[in-house]
Every structure is written in C-alpha cells, then in structure tokens.
C-alpha cells in the first residue's frame, strides 16, 4: 500500500518546498527511471480476467479484441496492470488527485459551459488521490508506446517523452510561483494554445491544429443526434447497431414489460438530485424518449454504459446523456484512498477537482440493471465539442508538440489538487527527472509489449476468447 503525504497547504512556501525536497529521500529523481517486473508479479491475463468478471459477459470478447489491435490499444485497456506495477515502485508520497489513466488519448479539446474550446483531461473512471508521479509515468509511457506504433526511432520516442515531462516540470514551477487563486483559474483554451505554440509549429502542424479545432466544433449534440438516431413510427429513437448499440427494447425478453423503463426513469430522477438546482430546472425542460446500451472505448468495454435520448421543444431539440458504470478505481487497492458511498460520485468529485470547467450535466446515480443488480453510474453529455487526437497520423515533430501540451495540462490538473510548491521543489530546475522518465517509458513499453503478447497467447490457446472485429 502506497503512503501518501500531504503537507499543510497553508504552511509558508519555504516549509512546503523543504517538504518537497525531502521527498527525494523516499524516492530519488534518478530512481524514477527504474522498472523491472518482479518474479512475484501477477499474471497479466489473470488481472484482466478479474476485471472482466464484473462486466457484461457477451461484451468481454470485444474488449480483448480491441486490446489486441496494437500494443498502444492494449495499453489503453491495461490501467489495472500499470497501477499494480506502480505500487511496487518507490513513491514520493506527494499527493494529487490522480486522473488514474493519464495516457495521451485522454487529453483532448472540450467545450466549456461558456462555449469556448479548452484543452483538458477527459477520462476520470480511475480517479483517486495518489502520488503525482503515477500519472506522469503513465502519460510518459504512452508517448513511447505511440511512437513505437508509428515506427519512430527510439530517439524520436525519447524526444516526445522528454518534452512531455519537461513541459510538466517547467509549468509546475510556474504554478509554484503563482497566487493560489490564479492557479485555480488557469485554463488552456484553444486560442491560447495556438498562440503559445505558433513559434514552434511547422506550417503543416499549424494547418492540422486549425483543422482539429474546427473539427471539434462540429462534434456537437446535433451531430451525434443525427448519427445515432432515426425517425420511426413511434417518433425519434436511437438506431440499433448491435452489439455496439442495443436499444433497451431489444434487450428486454418481453418488450411490453415497462418495469425496466420505469426504473430507469427513477434513476434519471435520482441523477437529477445530484445536479445544482439551476441544472435540475434545465433538465426538466427535456422529456425522456429512448435508452440504449453502448460499447465505449477500450478499457471500458464490458462495463454498463447507457445513452439516454431526451427531447426538448421538438425532434430537433435533443439532449443526449451518457450514463456510464463506475466501478472501483484500479488504484484503490494500492493507495488506500477515501471510501465513497457511490463510485459515480468518486468520478464526478475527481473530475470537478481536476478539470477547470466540467460538463453542466455532470452527476451520478445508482441503478438496478436488467439482472437485478444495483450499480453506480456517472452521467454527462454524450458529445459536446470533443476534439480527439490521432497519434497514428502524427510525425515525430507533431507528437512532440502534443506531448508538450499534455504535460503542461497534467501539471495544471495536479497543481489544482496537490501542492505545486512541494512538487516543483521535488522536480527541481534541472532535467534529472525528465531523463529518468524517458528510461522508465522505454522499460514500461517493453513490459507492455510482453503483456500484450501474453493476452494474444491466451486467445490462441483458448484461455480467453476475443471477438472477430
């Protein structure tokens, strides 16, 4: 179990900085570069199977199939394996609210409530307090793995990792010198990012960044509405695309049985109670029309996820919500973090702490499923101006640039929830921590490939089954 240490946030800066430097005795910056799986390490496939045991059985083969598409996709689904490995390493004990799954594809353009594009972390399924370096290591390794997937040289992979960690370290030092409220108000809006990075961008990089920003603004509720729904004799309904999208009516053994729909309406009412009063007022302007189970992501495949279609004034006035099952964080067994009466509440609390601006419909609830088992969920809008990176189309220069943005963004998240003075003091002004994490990223990329091959062998031997995609 990792011990986390929280200095008094109201202590004088000199005392907090000394606290951070003292953390080097527990975990030197150089030792952060070491990784080697021990002989007692649990079997990777066994860990994945343990996770799958609580998921929808018929969807688990889809999860394995998606993970086997590439080592990078495997990494996206293997947060539990990395949490297990990080817990065995020396820890600084400097606590932040961890994202818990801080790989590069969980950083993207999002819409703020003021309708501005911002760059921020997007996925909080595993969020929990823990040592700040766990997030940094997961992010750093993701750039090495993505670079390998693209066929980049080891030198180019290292340059991306070094830029990611350098950006994290230098921005954390900036936050350490800022007033407390300025740290809390800091935001990475799209226009600021373009201006900040323009001098280091190539013409092609500027073009692609502009395209990504424009594309994110088209990924609206209406675009998702057009894609996911159709007009039927009963009115606008979610279009089936099994097994990826399955309307509730197709999951019921008796389509005339309205008990499940009544329960889901009760769930929606319970979720509404977790919203601020003005958001509950807004939600009441919409009526529930349809529900469907949806397969999402890579690591989340097999967890229960529902899309909820609500309509306002008419068929052209939609609200699409996503209610996603929140299971216990993969970090929980290793950090001894706080207990929550609802895992959806854990996700929402962590997201509100880490993000500068969160979805106005973000909330949580508890639901009884078709199998009669109660589960926790968090709820948010299905799509709202999301711009997702495409690392497999990036050249080394663009991957390095994206690494800079992600590292700086993660530093902002950690500065909000942790002590930027202590963390900056631990990191120091030199590049010792940066170079150590470049070594770690390569070592963990090797381990990730071994684990991916172990899953592939388990499929070949029949130990587990992967779907044909």
C-alpha positions in Angstrom: 0.0 0.0 0.0 1.5 3.4 -1.0 1.7 6.0 1.7 0.7 9.5 0.6 1.9 12.5 2.5 0.2 15.9 2.4 2.0 19.0 3.6 -0.1 21.7 5.2 -1.2 23.8 2.2 -1.3 26.9 4.3 2.2 26.5 5.5 4.9 29.0 4.4 6.2 28.3 0.9 9.7 27.7 2.3 8.4 24.9 4.5 6.4 23.4 1.7 9.4 23.5 -0.7 11.5 21.8 2.0 8.8 19.1 2.2 9.1 18.5 -1.5 12.9 18.3 -1.5 12.7 15.9 1.5 10.6 13.5 -0.8 13.8 12.8 -2.7 14.9 10.7 0.3 11.9 8.4 -0.2 12.2 8.3 -4.0 15.1 10.0 -5.7 14.5 11.5 -9.1 17.0 9.2 -10.7 15.3 6.1 -9.3 12.1 7.1 -11.1 13.7 5.7 -14.2 13.9 2.1 -13.0 11.4 -0.5 -13.8 11.6 -4.3 -13.8 8.7 -6.6 -13.2 9.4 -8.8 -10.2 9.1 -12.6 -10.1 6.1 -12.3 -7.9 4.2 -10.1 -10.4 0.7 -11.4 -11.0 -0.1 -12.9 -14.4 -1.3 -10.1 -16.7 -4.1 -12.2 -18.2 -5.3 -13.1 -14.7 -5.6 -9.4 -13.8 -7.6 -8.7 -16.9 -9.8 -11.7 -16.3 -10.5 -10.5 -12.8 -11.7 -7.1 -14.2 -13.8 -8.9 -16.8 -15.6 -10.9 -14.2 -17.8 -7.9 -13.2 -18.6 -6.9 -16.8 -21.3 -7.9 -19.3 -20.1 -11.4 -20.4 -21.1 -11.1 -24.1 -19.1 -7.8 -24.4 -15.8 -9.0 -22.8 -14.6 -10.7 -26.1 -14.9 -7.2 -27.8 -12.7 -5.7 -25.1 -10.0 -8.3 -25.7 -10.2 -7.9 -29.5 -9.8 -4.2 -29.2 -6.8 -4.5 -26.9 -5.1 -6.9 -29.3 -5.3 -4.5 -32.3 -1.9 -3.0 -31.2 0.3 -2.6 -28.2 -1.0 1.0 -27.8 -4.6 -0.2 -27.7 -3.6 -2.8 -25.2 -2.0 -0.1 -23.1 -5.3 1.8 -23.1 -7.1 -1.2 -21.6 -4.3 -2.1 -19.1 -4.6 0.6 -16.5 -5.0 -2.1 -13.8 -1.7 -3.7 -14.7 0.1 -0.4 -14.5 -1.4 0.5 -11.2 -0.2 -2.8 -9.9 3.3 -2.1 -11.2 3.5 1.5 -10.0 2.5 0.5 -6.5 5.7 -1.6 -6.2 8.0 1.3 -7.0 9.5 3.9 -4.6 7.0 6.7 -4.1 7.4 10.4 -3.4 4.2 10.4 -1.3 3.3 13.8 -2.7 -0.4 13.5 -3.2 -2.6 14.9 -6.0 -6.0 13.9 -7.4 -4.8 11.4 -10.0 -6.5 11.0 -13.3 -5.6 7.4 -12.9 -5.4 6.7 -16.6 -3.4 9.6 -18.0 -2.5 8.2 -21.4 -2.3 10.7 -24.3 -5.7 9.9 -25.8 -7.4 11.1 -22.6 -6.3 14.6 -23.3 -8.5 16.5 -25.8 -10.4 19.6 -26.8 -13.6 20.1 -24.9 -16.4 22.7 -24.7 -16.6 24.9 -21.6 -20.0 26.0 -20.3 -19.1 29.4 -21.8 -18.9 27.7 -25.3 -15.1 28.1 -25.5 -12.8 25.3 -26.7 -10.4 24.2 -23.9 -7.7 21.5 -23.8 -8.2 19.3 -20.8 -8.2 15.7 -19.4 -11.4 13.9 -20.4 -11.5 10.5 -18.6 -11.8 10.1 -14.9 -13.0 6.5 -14.4 -9.9 5.6 -12.3 -9.5 9.0 -10.5 -8.3 8.8 -6.9 -5.7 10.6 -4.7 -2.2 9.2 -5.1 1.5 10.1 -5.8 1.8 12.6 -8.6 4.4 10.7 -10.5 2.0 7.8 -11.2 0.1 10.0 -13.7 3.3 11.4 -15.2 4.7 7.9 -15.7 1.5 6.6 -17.4 1.5 9.7 -19.7 5.2 9.4 -20.5 5.0 5.7 -21.3 2.0 6.3 -23.6 4.2 8.6 -25.8 6.9 5.9 -26.1 4.3 3.3 -27.0 2.6 5.6 -29.5 5.9 6.4 -31.1 6.8 2.7 -31.4 3.4 2.1 -33.0 4.2 4.7 -35.6 7.6 3.2 -36.3 9.5 6.1 -34.9 13.2 5.7 -33.8 14.0 5.3 -30.1 15.5 8.8 -30.3 12.2 10.3 -31.6 10.3 8.4 -28.9 12.6 9.8 -26.2 12.3 13.3 -27.6 8.5 13.2 -27.2 8.7 11.8 -23.7 11.4 14.3 -22.6 9.2 17.1 -24.0 6.2 15.8 -22.1 8.0 15.6 -18.8 9.9 18.9 -19.3 6.7 20.7 -20.0 5.1 19.2 -16.8 8.1 20.2 -14.7 8.5 23.7 -16.0 4.8 24.5 -15.8 4.6 23.1 -12.3 7.4 25.5 -11.3 5.4 28.4 -12.8 2.4 27.4 -10.8 4.5 27.2 -7.6 5.2 30.9 -8.0 1.6 31.9 -8.7 -1.1 33.1 -6.3 -3.4 30.3 -5.2 -6.5 31.7 -7.0 -4.5 32.2 -10.2 -3.6 28.5 -10.1 -7.3 27.6 -9.7 -8.4 29.9 -12.5 -5.7 28.8 -15.0 -7.1 27.4 -18.2 -5.8 26.1 -21.5 -8.2 27.5 -24.1 -7.6 26.6 -27.8 -6.7 30.1 -28.9 -4.1 30.5 -26.1 -2.6 27.2 -27.1 -2.3 28.1 -30.7 -0.6 31.4 -29.8 1.7 29.7 -27.3 2.8 27.1 -29.8 2.8 29.1 -33.0 6.5 29.8 -32.9 7.5 26.2 -32.7 4.9 24.8 -35.1 5.7 23.9 -38.7 3.3 25.1 -41.4 1.8 21.6 -41.6 1.4 21.4 -37.8 -0.4 24.8 -37.8 -2.7 23.5 -40.6 -3.6 20.3 -38.7 -4.1 22.1 -35.4 -6.6 24.5 -37.1 -8.4 21.6 -38.7 -8.6 19.7 -35.4 -10.0 22.8 -33.7 -12.6 23.3 -36.4 -13.5 19.6 -36.4 -14.0 19.7 -32.6 -16.6 22.4 -33.0 -18.6 20.2 -35.4 -18.8 17.3 -32.8 -21.9 18.6 -31.2 -25.1 17.2 -29.7 -26.8 17.7 -33.1 -24.1 15.8 -35.0 -24.3 12.9 -32.5 -28.1 13.1 -32.7 -28.1 12.7 -36.5 -25.7 9.8 -36.3 -27.2 7.8 -33.5 -31.0 8.3 -34.0 -33.6 7.8 -36.7 -37.3 8.6 -37.2 -39.6 5.6 -36.6 -43.3 5.2 -36.4 -43.1 5.9 -32.7 -41.1 9.0 -33.2 -37.3 9.7 -32.9 -35.5 6.7 -31.5 -31.9 5.5 -31.0 -30.8 3.5 -34.1 -29.7 -0.1 -33.2 -26.2 -1.2 -34.2 -25.6 -4.4 -32.2 -23.6 -5.3 -30.3 -22.1 -1.8 -30.1 -25.5 0.0 -29.7 -28.5 -2.0 -28.4 -31.8 -0.2 -27.6 -33.4 -1.2 -24.3 -36.4 -2.5 -26.1 -34.2 -5.1 -27.8 -32.6 -6.2 -24.5 -36.0 -7.0 -22.8 -37.3 -10.5 -23.0 -40.8 -9.1 -23.0 -40.9 -5.8 -25.0 -44.3 -5.0 -23.4 -42.8 -5.1 -19.9 -42.4 -1.4 -18.9 -40.9 -2.1 -15.4 -37.3 -1.5 -16.6 -38.2 1.8 -18.2 -40.0 2.9 -15.0 -36.8 2.0 -13.0 -34.7 3.9 -15.5 -36.9 7.0 -15.2 -36.5 6.7 -11.4 -32.7 6.5 -12.0 -32.9 9.7 -14.0 -34.7 11.4 -11.2 -32.1 10.3 -8.8 -29.3 11.6 -11.0 -31.1 14.9 -11.3 -30.9 15.3 -7.5 -27.1 15.4 -7.7 -27.2 18.5 -10.0 -27.3 22.1 -8.8 -30.9 23.5 -8.6 -30.5 25.5 -11.8 -29.3 22.5 -13.8 -32.2 20.4 -12.5 -34.5 23.2 -13.7 -32.9 23.0 -17.2 -33.1 19.2 -17.2 -36.8 19.3 -16.6 -37.2 21.1 -19.9 -36.5 17.8 -21.6 -38.5 14.5 -21.7 -37.1 11.0 -21.8 -37.6 9.4 -25.2 -35.3 6.3 -25.5 -32.4 4.4 -24.0 -29.7 2.1 -25.4 -26.7 0.2 -24.2 -23.5 1.4 -25.8 -20.0 -0.1 -26.1 -17.4 2.5 -25.4 -13.6 2.9 -25.5 -11.1 0.1 -25.0 -10.6 -0.4 -21.3 -14.2 0.4 -20.5 -15.7 -2.3 -22.9 -17.9 -4.6 -20.9 -18.9 -2.1 -18.2 -22.5 -1.0 -18.4 -23.0 2.2 -20.4 -26.3 3.7 -21.5 -27.1 6.5 -23.8 -30.2 8.4 -22.9 -32.2 10.4 -25.6 -34.2 13.3 -24.3 -36.1 15.9 -26.4 -37.0 19.5 -25.6 -39.3 21.5 -27.8 -39.3 19.0 -30.6 -37.4 16.4 -32.6 -34.7 19.0 -33.4 -34.1 19.9 -29.8 -32.1 17.0 -28.3 -30.1 16.3 -25.2 -28.0 13.1 -25.3 -26.7 11.9 -22.0 -24.3 9.0 -21.3 -24.7 7.1 -18.1 -21.5 5.1 -17.6 -21.0 2.4 -14.9 -18.4 3.5 -12.3 -16.6 0.6 -10.7 -13.9 0.8 -8.0 -10.8 2.5 -9.3 -7.9 0.3 -10.3 -5.8 2.5 -7.9 -8.0 1.7 -4.8 -6.2 -1.5 -3.9 -2.8 0.3 -3.9 -3.4 3.7 -2.4 -5.8 3.3 0.5 -7.7 6.3 -0.8 -11.0 7.6 0.7 -14.1 5.4 0.6 -17.1 6.6 -1.4 -20.7 5.6 -0.9 -21.1 5.8 -4.7 -18.3 5.2 -7.3 -20.1 7.6 -9.6 -19.7 10.3 -7.0 -16.0 9.5 -6.8 -15.6 10.0 -10.6 -17.6 13.3 -10.5 -15.7 14.6 -7.5 -12.4 13.9 -9.0 -13.4 15.4 -12.4 -14.6 18.6 -10.8 -11.4 18.9 -8.9 -9.1 18.2 -11.8 -10.9 20.0 -14.7 -11.1 23.7 -15.0 -14.6 23.5 -16.3 -16.8 20.5 -16.3 -19.9 19.5 -18.2 -23.0 21.3 -16.8 -24.9 17.9 -16.7 -22.2 16.0 -14.8 -23.8 14.0 -12.0 -24.1 10.5 -10.5 -26.7 7.9 -9.6 -27.3 4.3 -8.6 -29.3 1.9 -10.9 -30.6 -1.6 -10.8 -29.8 -3.4 -14.1 -31.7 -5.9 -16.1 -30.1 -8.6 -14.0 -31.5 -7.1 -10.8 -28.0 -6.0 -9.5 -27.5 -2.4 -8.3 -24.6 -0.5 -9.8 -23.1 3.0 -9.6 -23.1 5.3 -12.6 -21.9 8.8 -13.5 -23.7 10.9 -16.1 -22.6 13.5 -18.6 -23.4 14.8 -22.1 -22.5 12.2 -24.7 -20.7 14.6 -27.0 -20.0 18.3 -26.7 -17.3 19.8 -29.0 -14.8 17.0 -28.4 -11.6 17.0 -30.4 -9.7 13.7 -30.2 -6.0 13.4 -31.1 -5.0 11.0 -33.9 -1.5 9.9 -32.8 -1.1 7.3 -35.5 -1.2 10.2 -38.1 1.4 12.3 -36.3 5.0 12.7 -37.4 7.7 12.9 -34.7 7.5 16.7 -34.6 3.8 16.8 -34.1 3.9 14.0 -31.5 6.5 16.0 -29.6 4.3 19.1 -29.8 1.3 17.2 -28.5 3.5 15.8 -25.7 4.2 19.4 -24.6 0.5 20.2 -24.4 -0.3 17.1 -22.5 2.5 17.6 -20.0 1.5 21.2 -19.3 -2.2 20.2 -19.0 -1.4 17.5 -16.5 0.7 19.9 -14.4 -2.3 22.3 -14.2 -4.5 19.4 -13.0 -2.0 18.4 -10.4 -1.4 22.0 -9.3 -5.1 22.4 -8.6 -5.4 19.3 -6.4 -1.9 19.0 -5.0 0.8 21.3 -3.7 2.6 22.9 -6.6 5.3 24.3 -4.3 6.2 20.9 -2.9 6.1 19.1 -6.3 8.1 21.8 -8.0 10.7 21.6 -5.3 11.0 17.8 -5.7 11.3 18.1 -9.5 14.0 20.9 -9.3 15.2 23.1 -12.1 17.3 20.5 -13.9 16.3 17.7 -16.2 17.2 14.7 -13.9 13.5 13.7 -13.5 12.9 14.2 -17.3 15.7 11.8 -18.2 14.7 9.3 -15.6 11.2 9.1 -17.0 12.5 8.6 -20.5 14.2 5.5 -19.3 11.1 4.4 -17.4 8.9 4.9 -20.5 11.1 2.6 -22.6 11.2 0.0 -19.9 7.5 0.1 -19.5 6.9 0.0 -23.2 8.8 -3.3 -23.3 6.7 -4.6 -20.4 3.5 -3.5 -22.2 4.5 -5.5 -25.3 5.2 -8.6 -23.2 1.7 -8.3 -21.6 0.1 -7.8 -25.0 1.7 -10.9 -26.3 0.6 -12.8 -23.2 -3.0 -11.8 -24.0 -2.5 -12.9 -27.6 -1.2 -16.2 -26.5 -4.2 -16.7 -24.1 -6.5 -16.1 -27.1 -4.6 -18.6 -29.3 -4.7 -21.2 -26.5 -8.4 -20.7 -25.9 -7.8 -19.5 -22.3 -9.8 -16.4 -23.2 -12.0 -15.5 -26.2 -11.6 -12.4 -28.4 -14.3 -11.3 -30.8 -13.9 -11.1 -34.6 -14.0 -7.4 -35.3 
